[in-house]
Amino acid sequence: MIKVLLALLTSFSITFVAIPSIIKVARMKNLFDEPDERKSHHSRIPTLGGVALFAGIIFAFTFWSATSSYQPRQYIISSLIIMFFIGIKDDIIPLSPIKKFIGQVVSAGIIVFFADYRLTNMVGILGVYELNIYVSYILTMFTILVIINAYNLIDGIDGLAAGIGIIASFTFGIILFMVNNSVLATLSLALCGSLLAFLYFNLSKKIFMGDTGSLIVGLILSILAINFIEANITNPKTSEELSLFLQKHFNIENISINLSTSAPAIAIGILIIPLFDTLRVFLFRIIRRNSPFMPDKNHIHHNIIVLGLSHKQASFILYLVNIFFIGLAFLLRNLHSGQILIILVVLAATMSQIPFFIKHFRKNEAGNS
């Protein structure tokens, strides 16, 4: 427990101390994100916050997990280093989409083929259960790439990406600690600590995380999600350890938690904001016969801001929505993943229409006045 907390404090301290220096360097070297009609900011903002995030995460994780014999650890670090260089290159001199995608594939490939983090069972979702090894490789690679890019897409307003990352990493970290996976719990809380420090500066519009930050955070969240799903599906002791932890430390008697069939849906619930927003935006673009990869301002956070709310207010609303979906997913844990997913998606689709209803109501009110 102490090492996990020290990882959080270490990453927070390094990131907090590093950001002012990075802002100074960015200003000296003219490394800014320039405002345009598609972006939500109206002034030039340094974009190298991801450098401070990487420094805090990689040092805290490496230092506080150094005595562990957990073999995938070295491959996680290697994958993060590759993603860091892809991100920093893109933030300074923009990369072509294909080069950035190849870098993501290489990074994801290290996690899948060397760390051997794989999804091996669909627990009956769409009628599919155990996966053969080739389908397992393809599905896991696809999942990692989706989470990385979905997280990258929500980095559109102040505080949103960092806050959602804090909520997700803290949730995964606490669960991983409860089931005695101290190495990935350390990684989770190291990420959480760095994002907390970054959020302080990001909310005051002093710096953005850039692709360096969003790609690294997305990669880590994909690693945590895959491990959470696979551990609960393949190892019955995972749920037993979680139940015993709650009984021992929170005096909750006769509690029995079994996530063996609901883990995939719960992981999606934890990451619901980036995943659902990406699905929604891509569907709208396809329906309108546009490229799904063509940027626009139709993200959920953009629709909330149009109502007259500030970046901080819109981000805070989406924090609460994310926490609500996490709580709901755990409350529904005794249902099958397929059933939980239907509930989550239908509810998310319904709630995403609220800004449009409010806008329509205001328009009618203005017309009648």
N, C-alpha and C positions, 0 to 999 in steps of 0.2 A: 504493500500500500504506500509506504513512504517513498519508494523509488518512482512510483507512478505519479505521485503528487510533486515530487522534485522535478520530474520531467516537465510537468506543466509549468512550474515556477521558472525553470531554467529557460524553456523556450519563450515564455512571456518576457523574461528579462532581456534576453538576447535581441529579440525582435523589437522590443520597446526602445532599447538603447541604439539599435542600428538604424532605425527609420529616419531620425533627424539627419544623420550623416548622409544617408542615401538621398534624401530630399535635397540636401545641399549640393551633392554631386550632380544630381539630375538637372538642377537649375544651372549649374556651371557648364554642363555639357549640352544643355538645351534638349533634354530628353523628356518631352511632354506628350500627353495625349491631347491632340488638338480638337477643339469642339467643332461639330458640324451639325447638319440638320437631322441626322439620325441619332445623335447622342444627347444625353440628358443634362450634361454639364455645359456651362457657358464660358468657362475660363480654362486656361492651360494648366493641366494637372500632371505632376510627375507620375510615371507609370511603373516604377521599379520596386513597388512594395513586395512583390514576390521574392525578391532577393533576400530581404529581411526575413520573410516567412521561411524560406528554404534554410537560411542559416540557423534560425531558432529550432526548426523541426529536426534537421539532420544532426545538429550537435546534441540536442537533448536526447533524441532517440538512440544515437550511437553511444553516447556516454553512459546513459542509465540502463541500457540493455547489454552492455559490453561483456558482462559475466555470463550471459545466457548462451546455451549451446543450440539455440533454436536456429536450424540451418537456413530456413527461408529468409532470415534477417539480412544476410549479405546480398541476396538478390533484390530485396525490397530497396535497399540503399542504392544498388546499381541502377535499378529502374528509375528511381527518383532523380539520380544524377543526370541520366539521359534526358528526362523530361525537363529538368531545370535548364539545360543548355538549349533545348528546343525553344522553350519559353523565352529565355533571355535574348536569344537571337531574334525571335519574332518581335519582341518589344522594342529592340533597338533598330533593327533593319528587317521589316516585315518579310516573312517567309511566304512562299506560294502555298496554297492549301494542300497540294499534294505532298510537298516536303514535310509540312507539319504533320500530316496524316501518317506518313511513313515513320516519322519519329515516334508517334503515339503507338503505332503497331509494334515497333521494336521494343518499346518500353513495356507494353502489355504482354508481348511474347515472352519477355524475361519472367514476368509474374506467372504466366501460365505454364511454360515449358520447363523452367528451371526451379522456380519456387514451388511448382506443382499445386498452385491454387486453382482449382477447377470446380465448376458446377457439374455434379455427376448424376443428379436426380431432379426431376421436375415435380415430384410428389403428386402426380395426377393432373397437373395443370394442362388443359387441352388434351387430356387423356394420355399424357406421356409420363412415364415413370423413369426407370433407370436409362441413362444415356450411354450409347457406345462411345468409345474414347474419342473418335474423330468428331462426332457431334458435340461432345463435351468441350473439346478444344475450341471449336467454332463458336459455340454459344457463349463460352466464358470470354473469349476475345471480344465478341460483339458487346457483351455486357459491360466490360471495362471501357471500351471506346464510347459507348452510349453515355455512361455516367460521367466520364471525363468531359465530353462535349456538352452534355446537358448542364453540368455545373458551370462551364465556361459561358454558356448562353444566358445564365441568370445574372451574370456580373454586369448589370446595366444601370444600377442606381446605387447611391452611397449606402453602404452598410448591409445590403441584401446578401451578397455572396458570402461575406465574412460571417454574418449572423447565422445564416442557414448552415454554414460549415461548422460553426461552434455548436449548434444544437445537435447536428448529426454526429459529430465526432465525440461529443460528451456522452450521448446516448450509447453509441457503440462502445466507448471506452468503459463506461460503468458496467455494461453487460459483460464485456470481455474480462474485466477484473473479477466480477462475481463468479465466473466460470474458470478462473485461474489461468487465463491466457495473459500472463503478465507482459509479454513482449509486445503483442498487438495493443494491449491496454496502454502501454507506455507510448506507443506510436500515436494512438488516439488522443491521449491527453497532451502530448507534445504538440500535435496539430491544434488542439483546442487552445492551448496557452498562447501559441503564436498568433492565432486568429484574434484572440481577445486583445492582445497588444496592438495588432494592426487595426482593429475596429475603432480604437480610440482616435487614431489619426485619420482613418478613412471617413468617419462621420463628420469630421471638421473640414473635409474636402482638401486635405493636405497631400494625399497620395492615393493612387489606385494600385491594386495588386497586379494588374496586367495579366498577360497570358502566362507569365512565369508562375504567378501565384495560383491562378485558376486551374491550370493544367496539373500542378503538383497536388493541390487540394483534391481535385477530382480523382486523380489516380489513387491517392490514399483512401478516399471514401469508397472507391470501387474495391480496393483490397479488403477493407473492413467489412463491406457488405457481403462479398463472396465468402469470406471466412465465417461470418455470422450464419449465413444460410447453410453452408456445407457442414459446419460443426454441429448444428442442431439436427440436420437430416441424418447424418451418418453416425453420430455418436450419442446414444441415449443418455449417457452420463452428463452431457452438457445441460440438459433440462433439469436433471436431478441435482446438479451442483447449484444451479440457479435457485431452485426451490429450497435447498438446504441453507443457502446464504440468506434468503429472505426470512426463513424461520429462525435462524440463529441471531441475526443482527437487528431484525425489526419486530421480533416476537410475534410473527404472523404464523399462527398454528394451523396445521392441517391444510397448508397451501401446496398444491401440486401443479407445477407448470410444465406443460409439454408443448414444445414449439416444433416438433419434428415435421409436422405438415403445414404449419402456418408461417415458418421462418421466411420464405420468399416474399410473402405478402407484407410481413412486418418490415423487412428491409426496404421494400418499396414505399411503405408508409413513412419510414424515417427520411427517405429521399424524395418524398412526394412532390415538393415544390419544383426542383429542377426537372424531374422526370416527366411529370404531367404537363408542365409548361412547354417543354420541348415537343412532346407528342401533340399537344394542342396547336402550337404554332406551325409545326410541319403539316398537319392536316389542313389547316386554313390555307396555307400557301399552295398546297396541291390542289385543293378545291378551286382556288382562284387561278389555277393553271400557271402558277409561278414556280420557280425552282425552290424546293424545300430548304436550300442552303442560302437563299437570297435574304440578306438582313432586312428587317423592318422594325417598326415600333408597335407590334401587336402582342408583345409579351404581357403577362398578367400585371407585372409591376408598372408597365407603361399605362395600362388601362386604369390602374388605381390613381396614378399621378394626374391623369387627365381630369379626375374629379376635383382637383384643386388641392390635393394633399402634398406635403413635402416628401422628400426622399426618406427622411427619418420616419415619418408617419407611415408611409407605404411599406417600408421595411419592417417596422414593428408589427403592422397588421399581418404581414406574411410570416413573421416569427410565430405569432399566436396561432395562425392557421396550421403551420408545420407542427407545433406542439400538440394541437388538437388532433391531428391525423395520427401522430405517434401514439397518443393515448388511446385513440379509437382502435388502432390496429392491435394494441396489446389487450384491450378489453375484448376484442373479437378473436383472441388467440386460439380458442377452442374450436373455431370453425375451420374449414379447409381453406387453403390458400386461394383457390379459385373463387370461393364465396366471398372471402375478404376483399379480394381484388375488385370484384364487381361492385361491392359496396363503396370502396374507396374511390374508384374511377367515376361512378355515377354521382357520388357526393361532390367530388372535386369538379366535375363538369358543371354541376348545378351551381356551386359556389363561385365558379369562374365567371358566371353570367351576372353576378350581383352588380359589378360596376356598370354594365350596360343597362340594367334595370334602373339604377339610380340616375344615370345620365338621361334616360328616356323620361323618367318621372320629373326631373328638373326641367327638361325641355317643355313638357306638357304644362307644368306649373307656370313657367315663364310665358307660355303662349296664352294661358287663361287669365294672366294678371294684366 
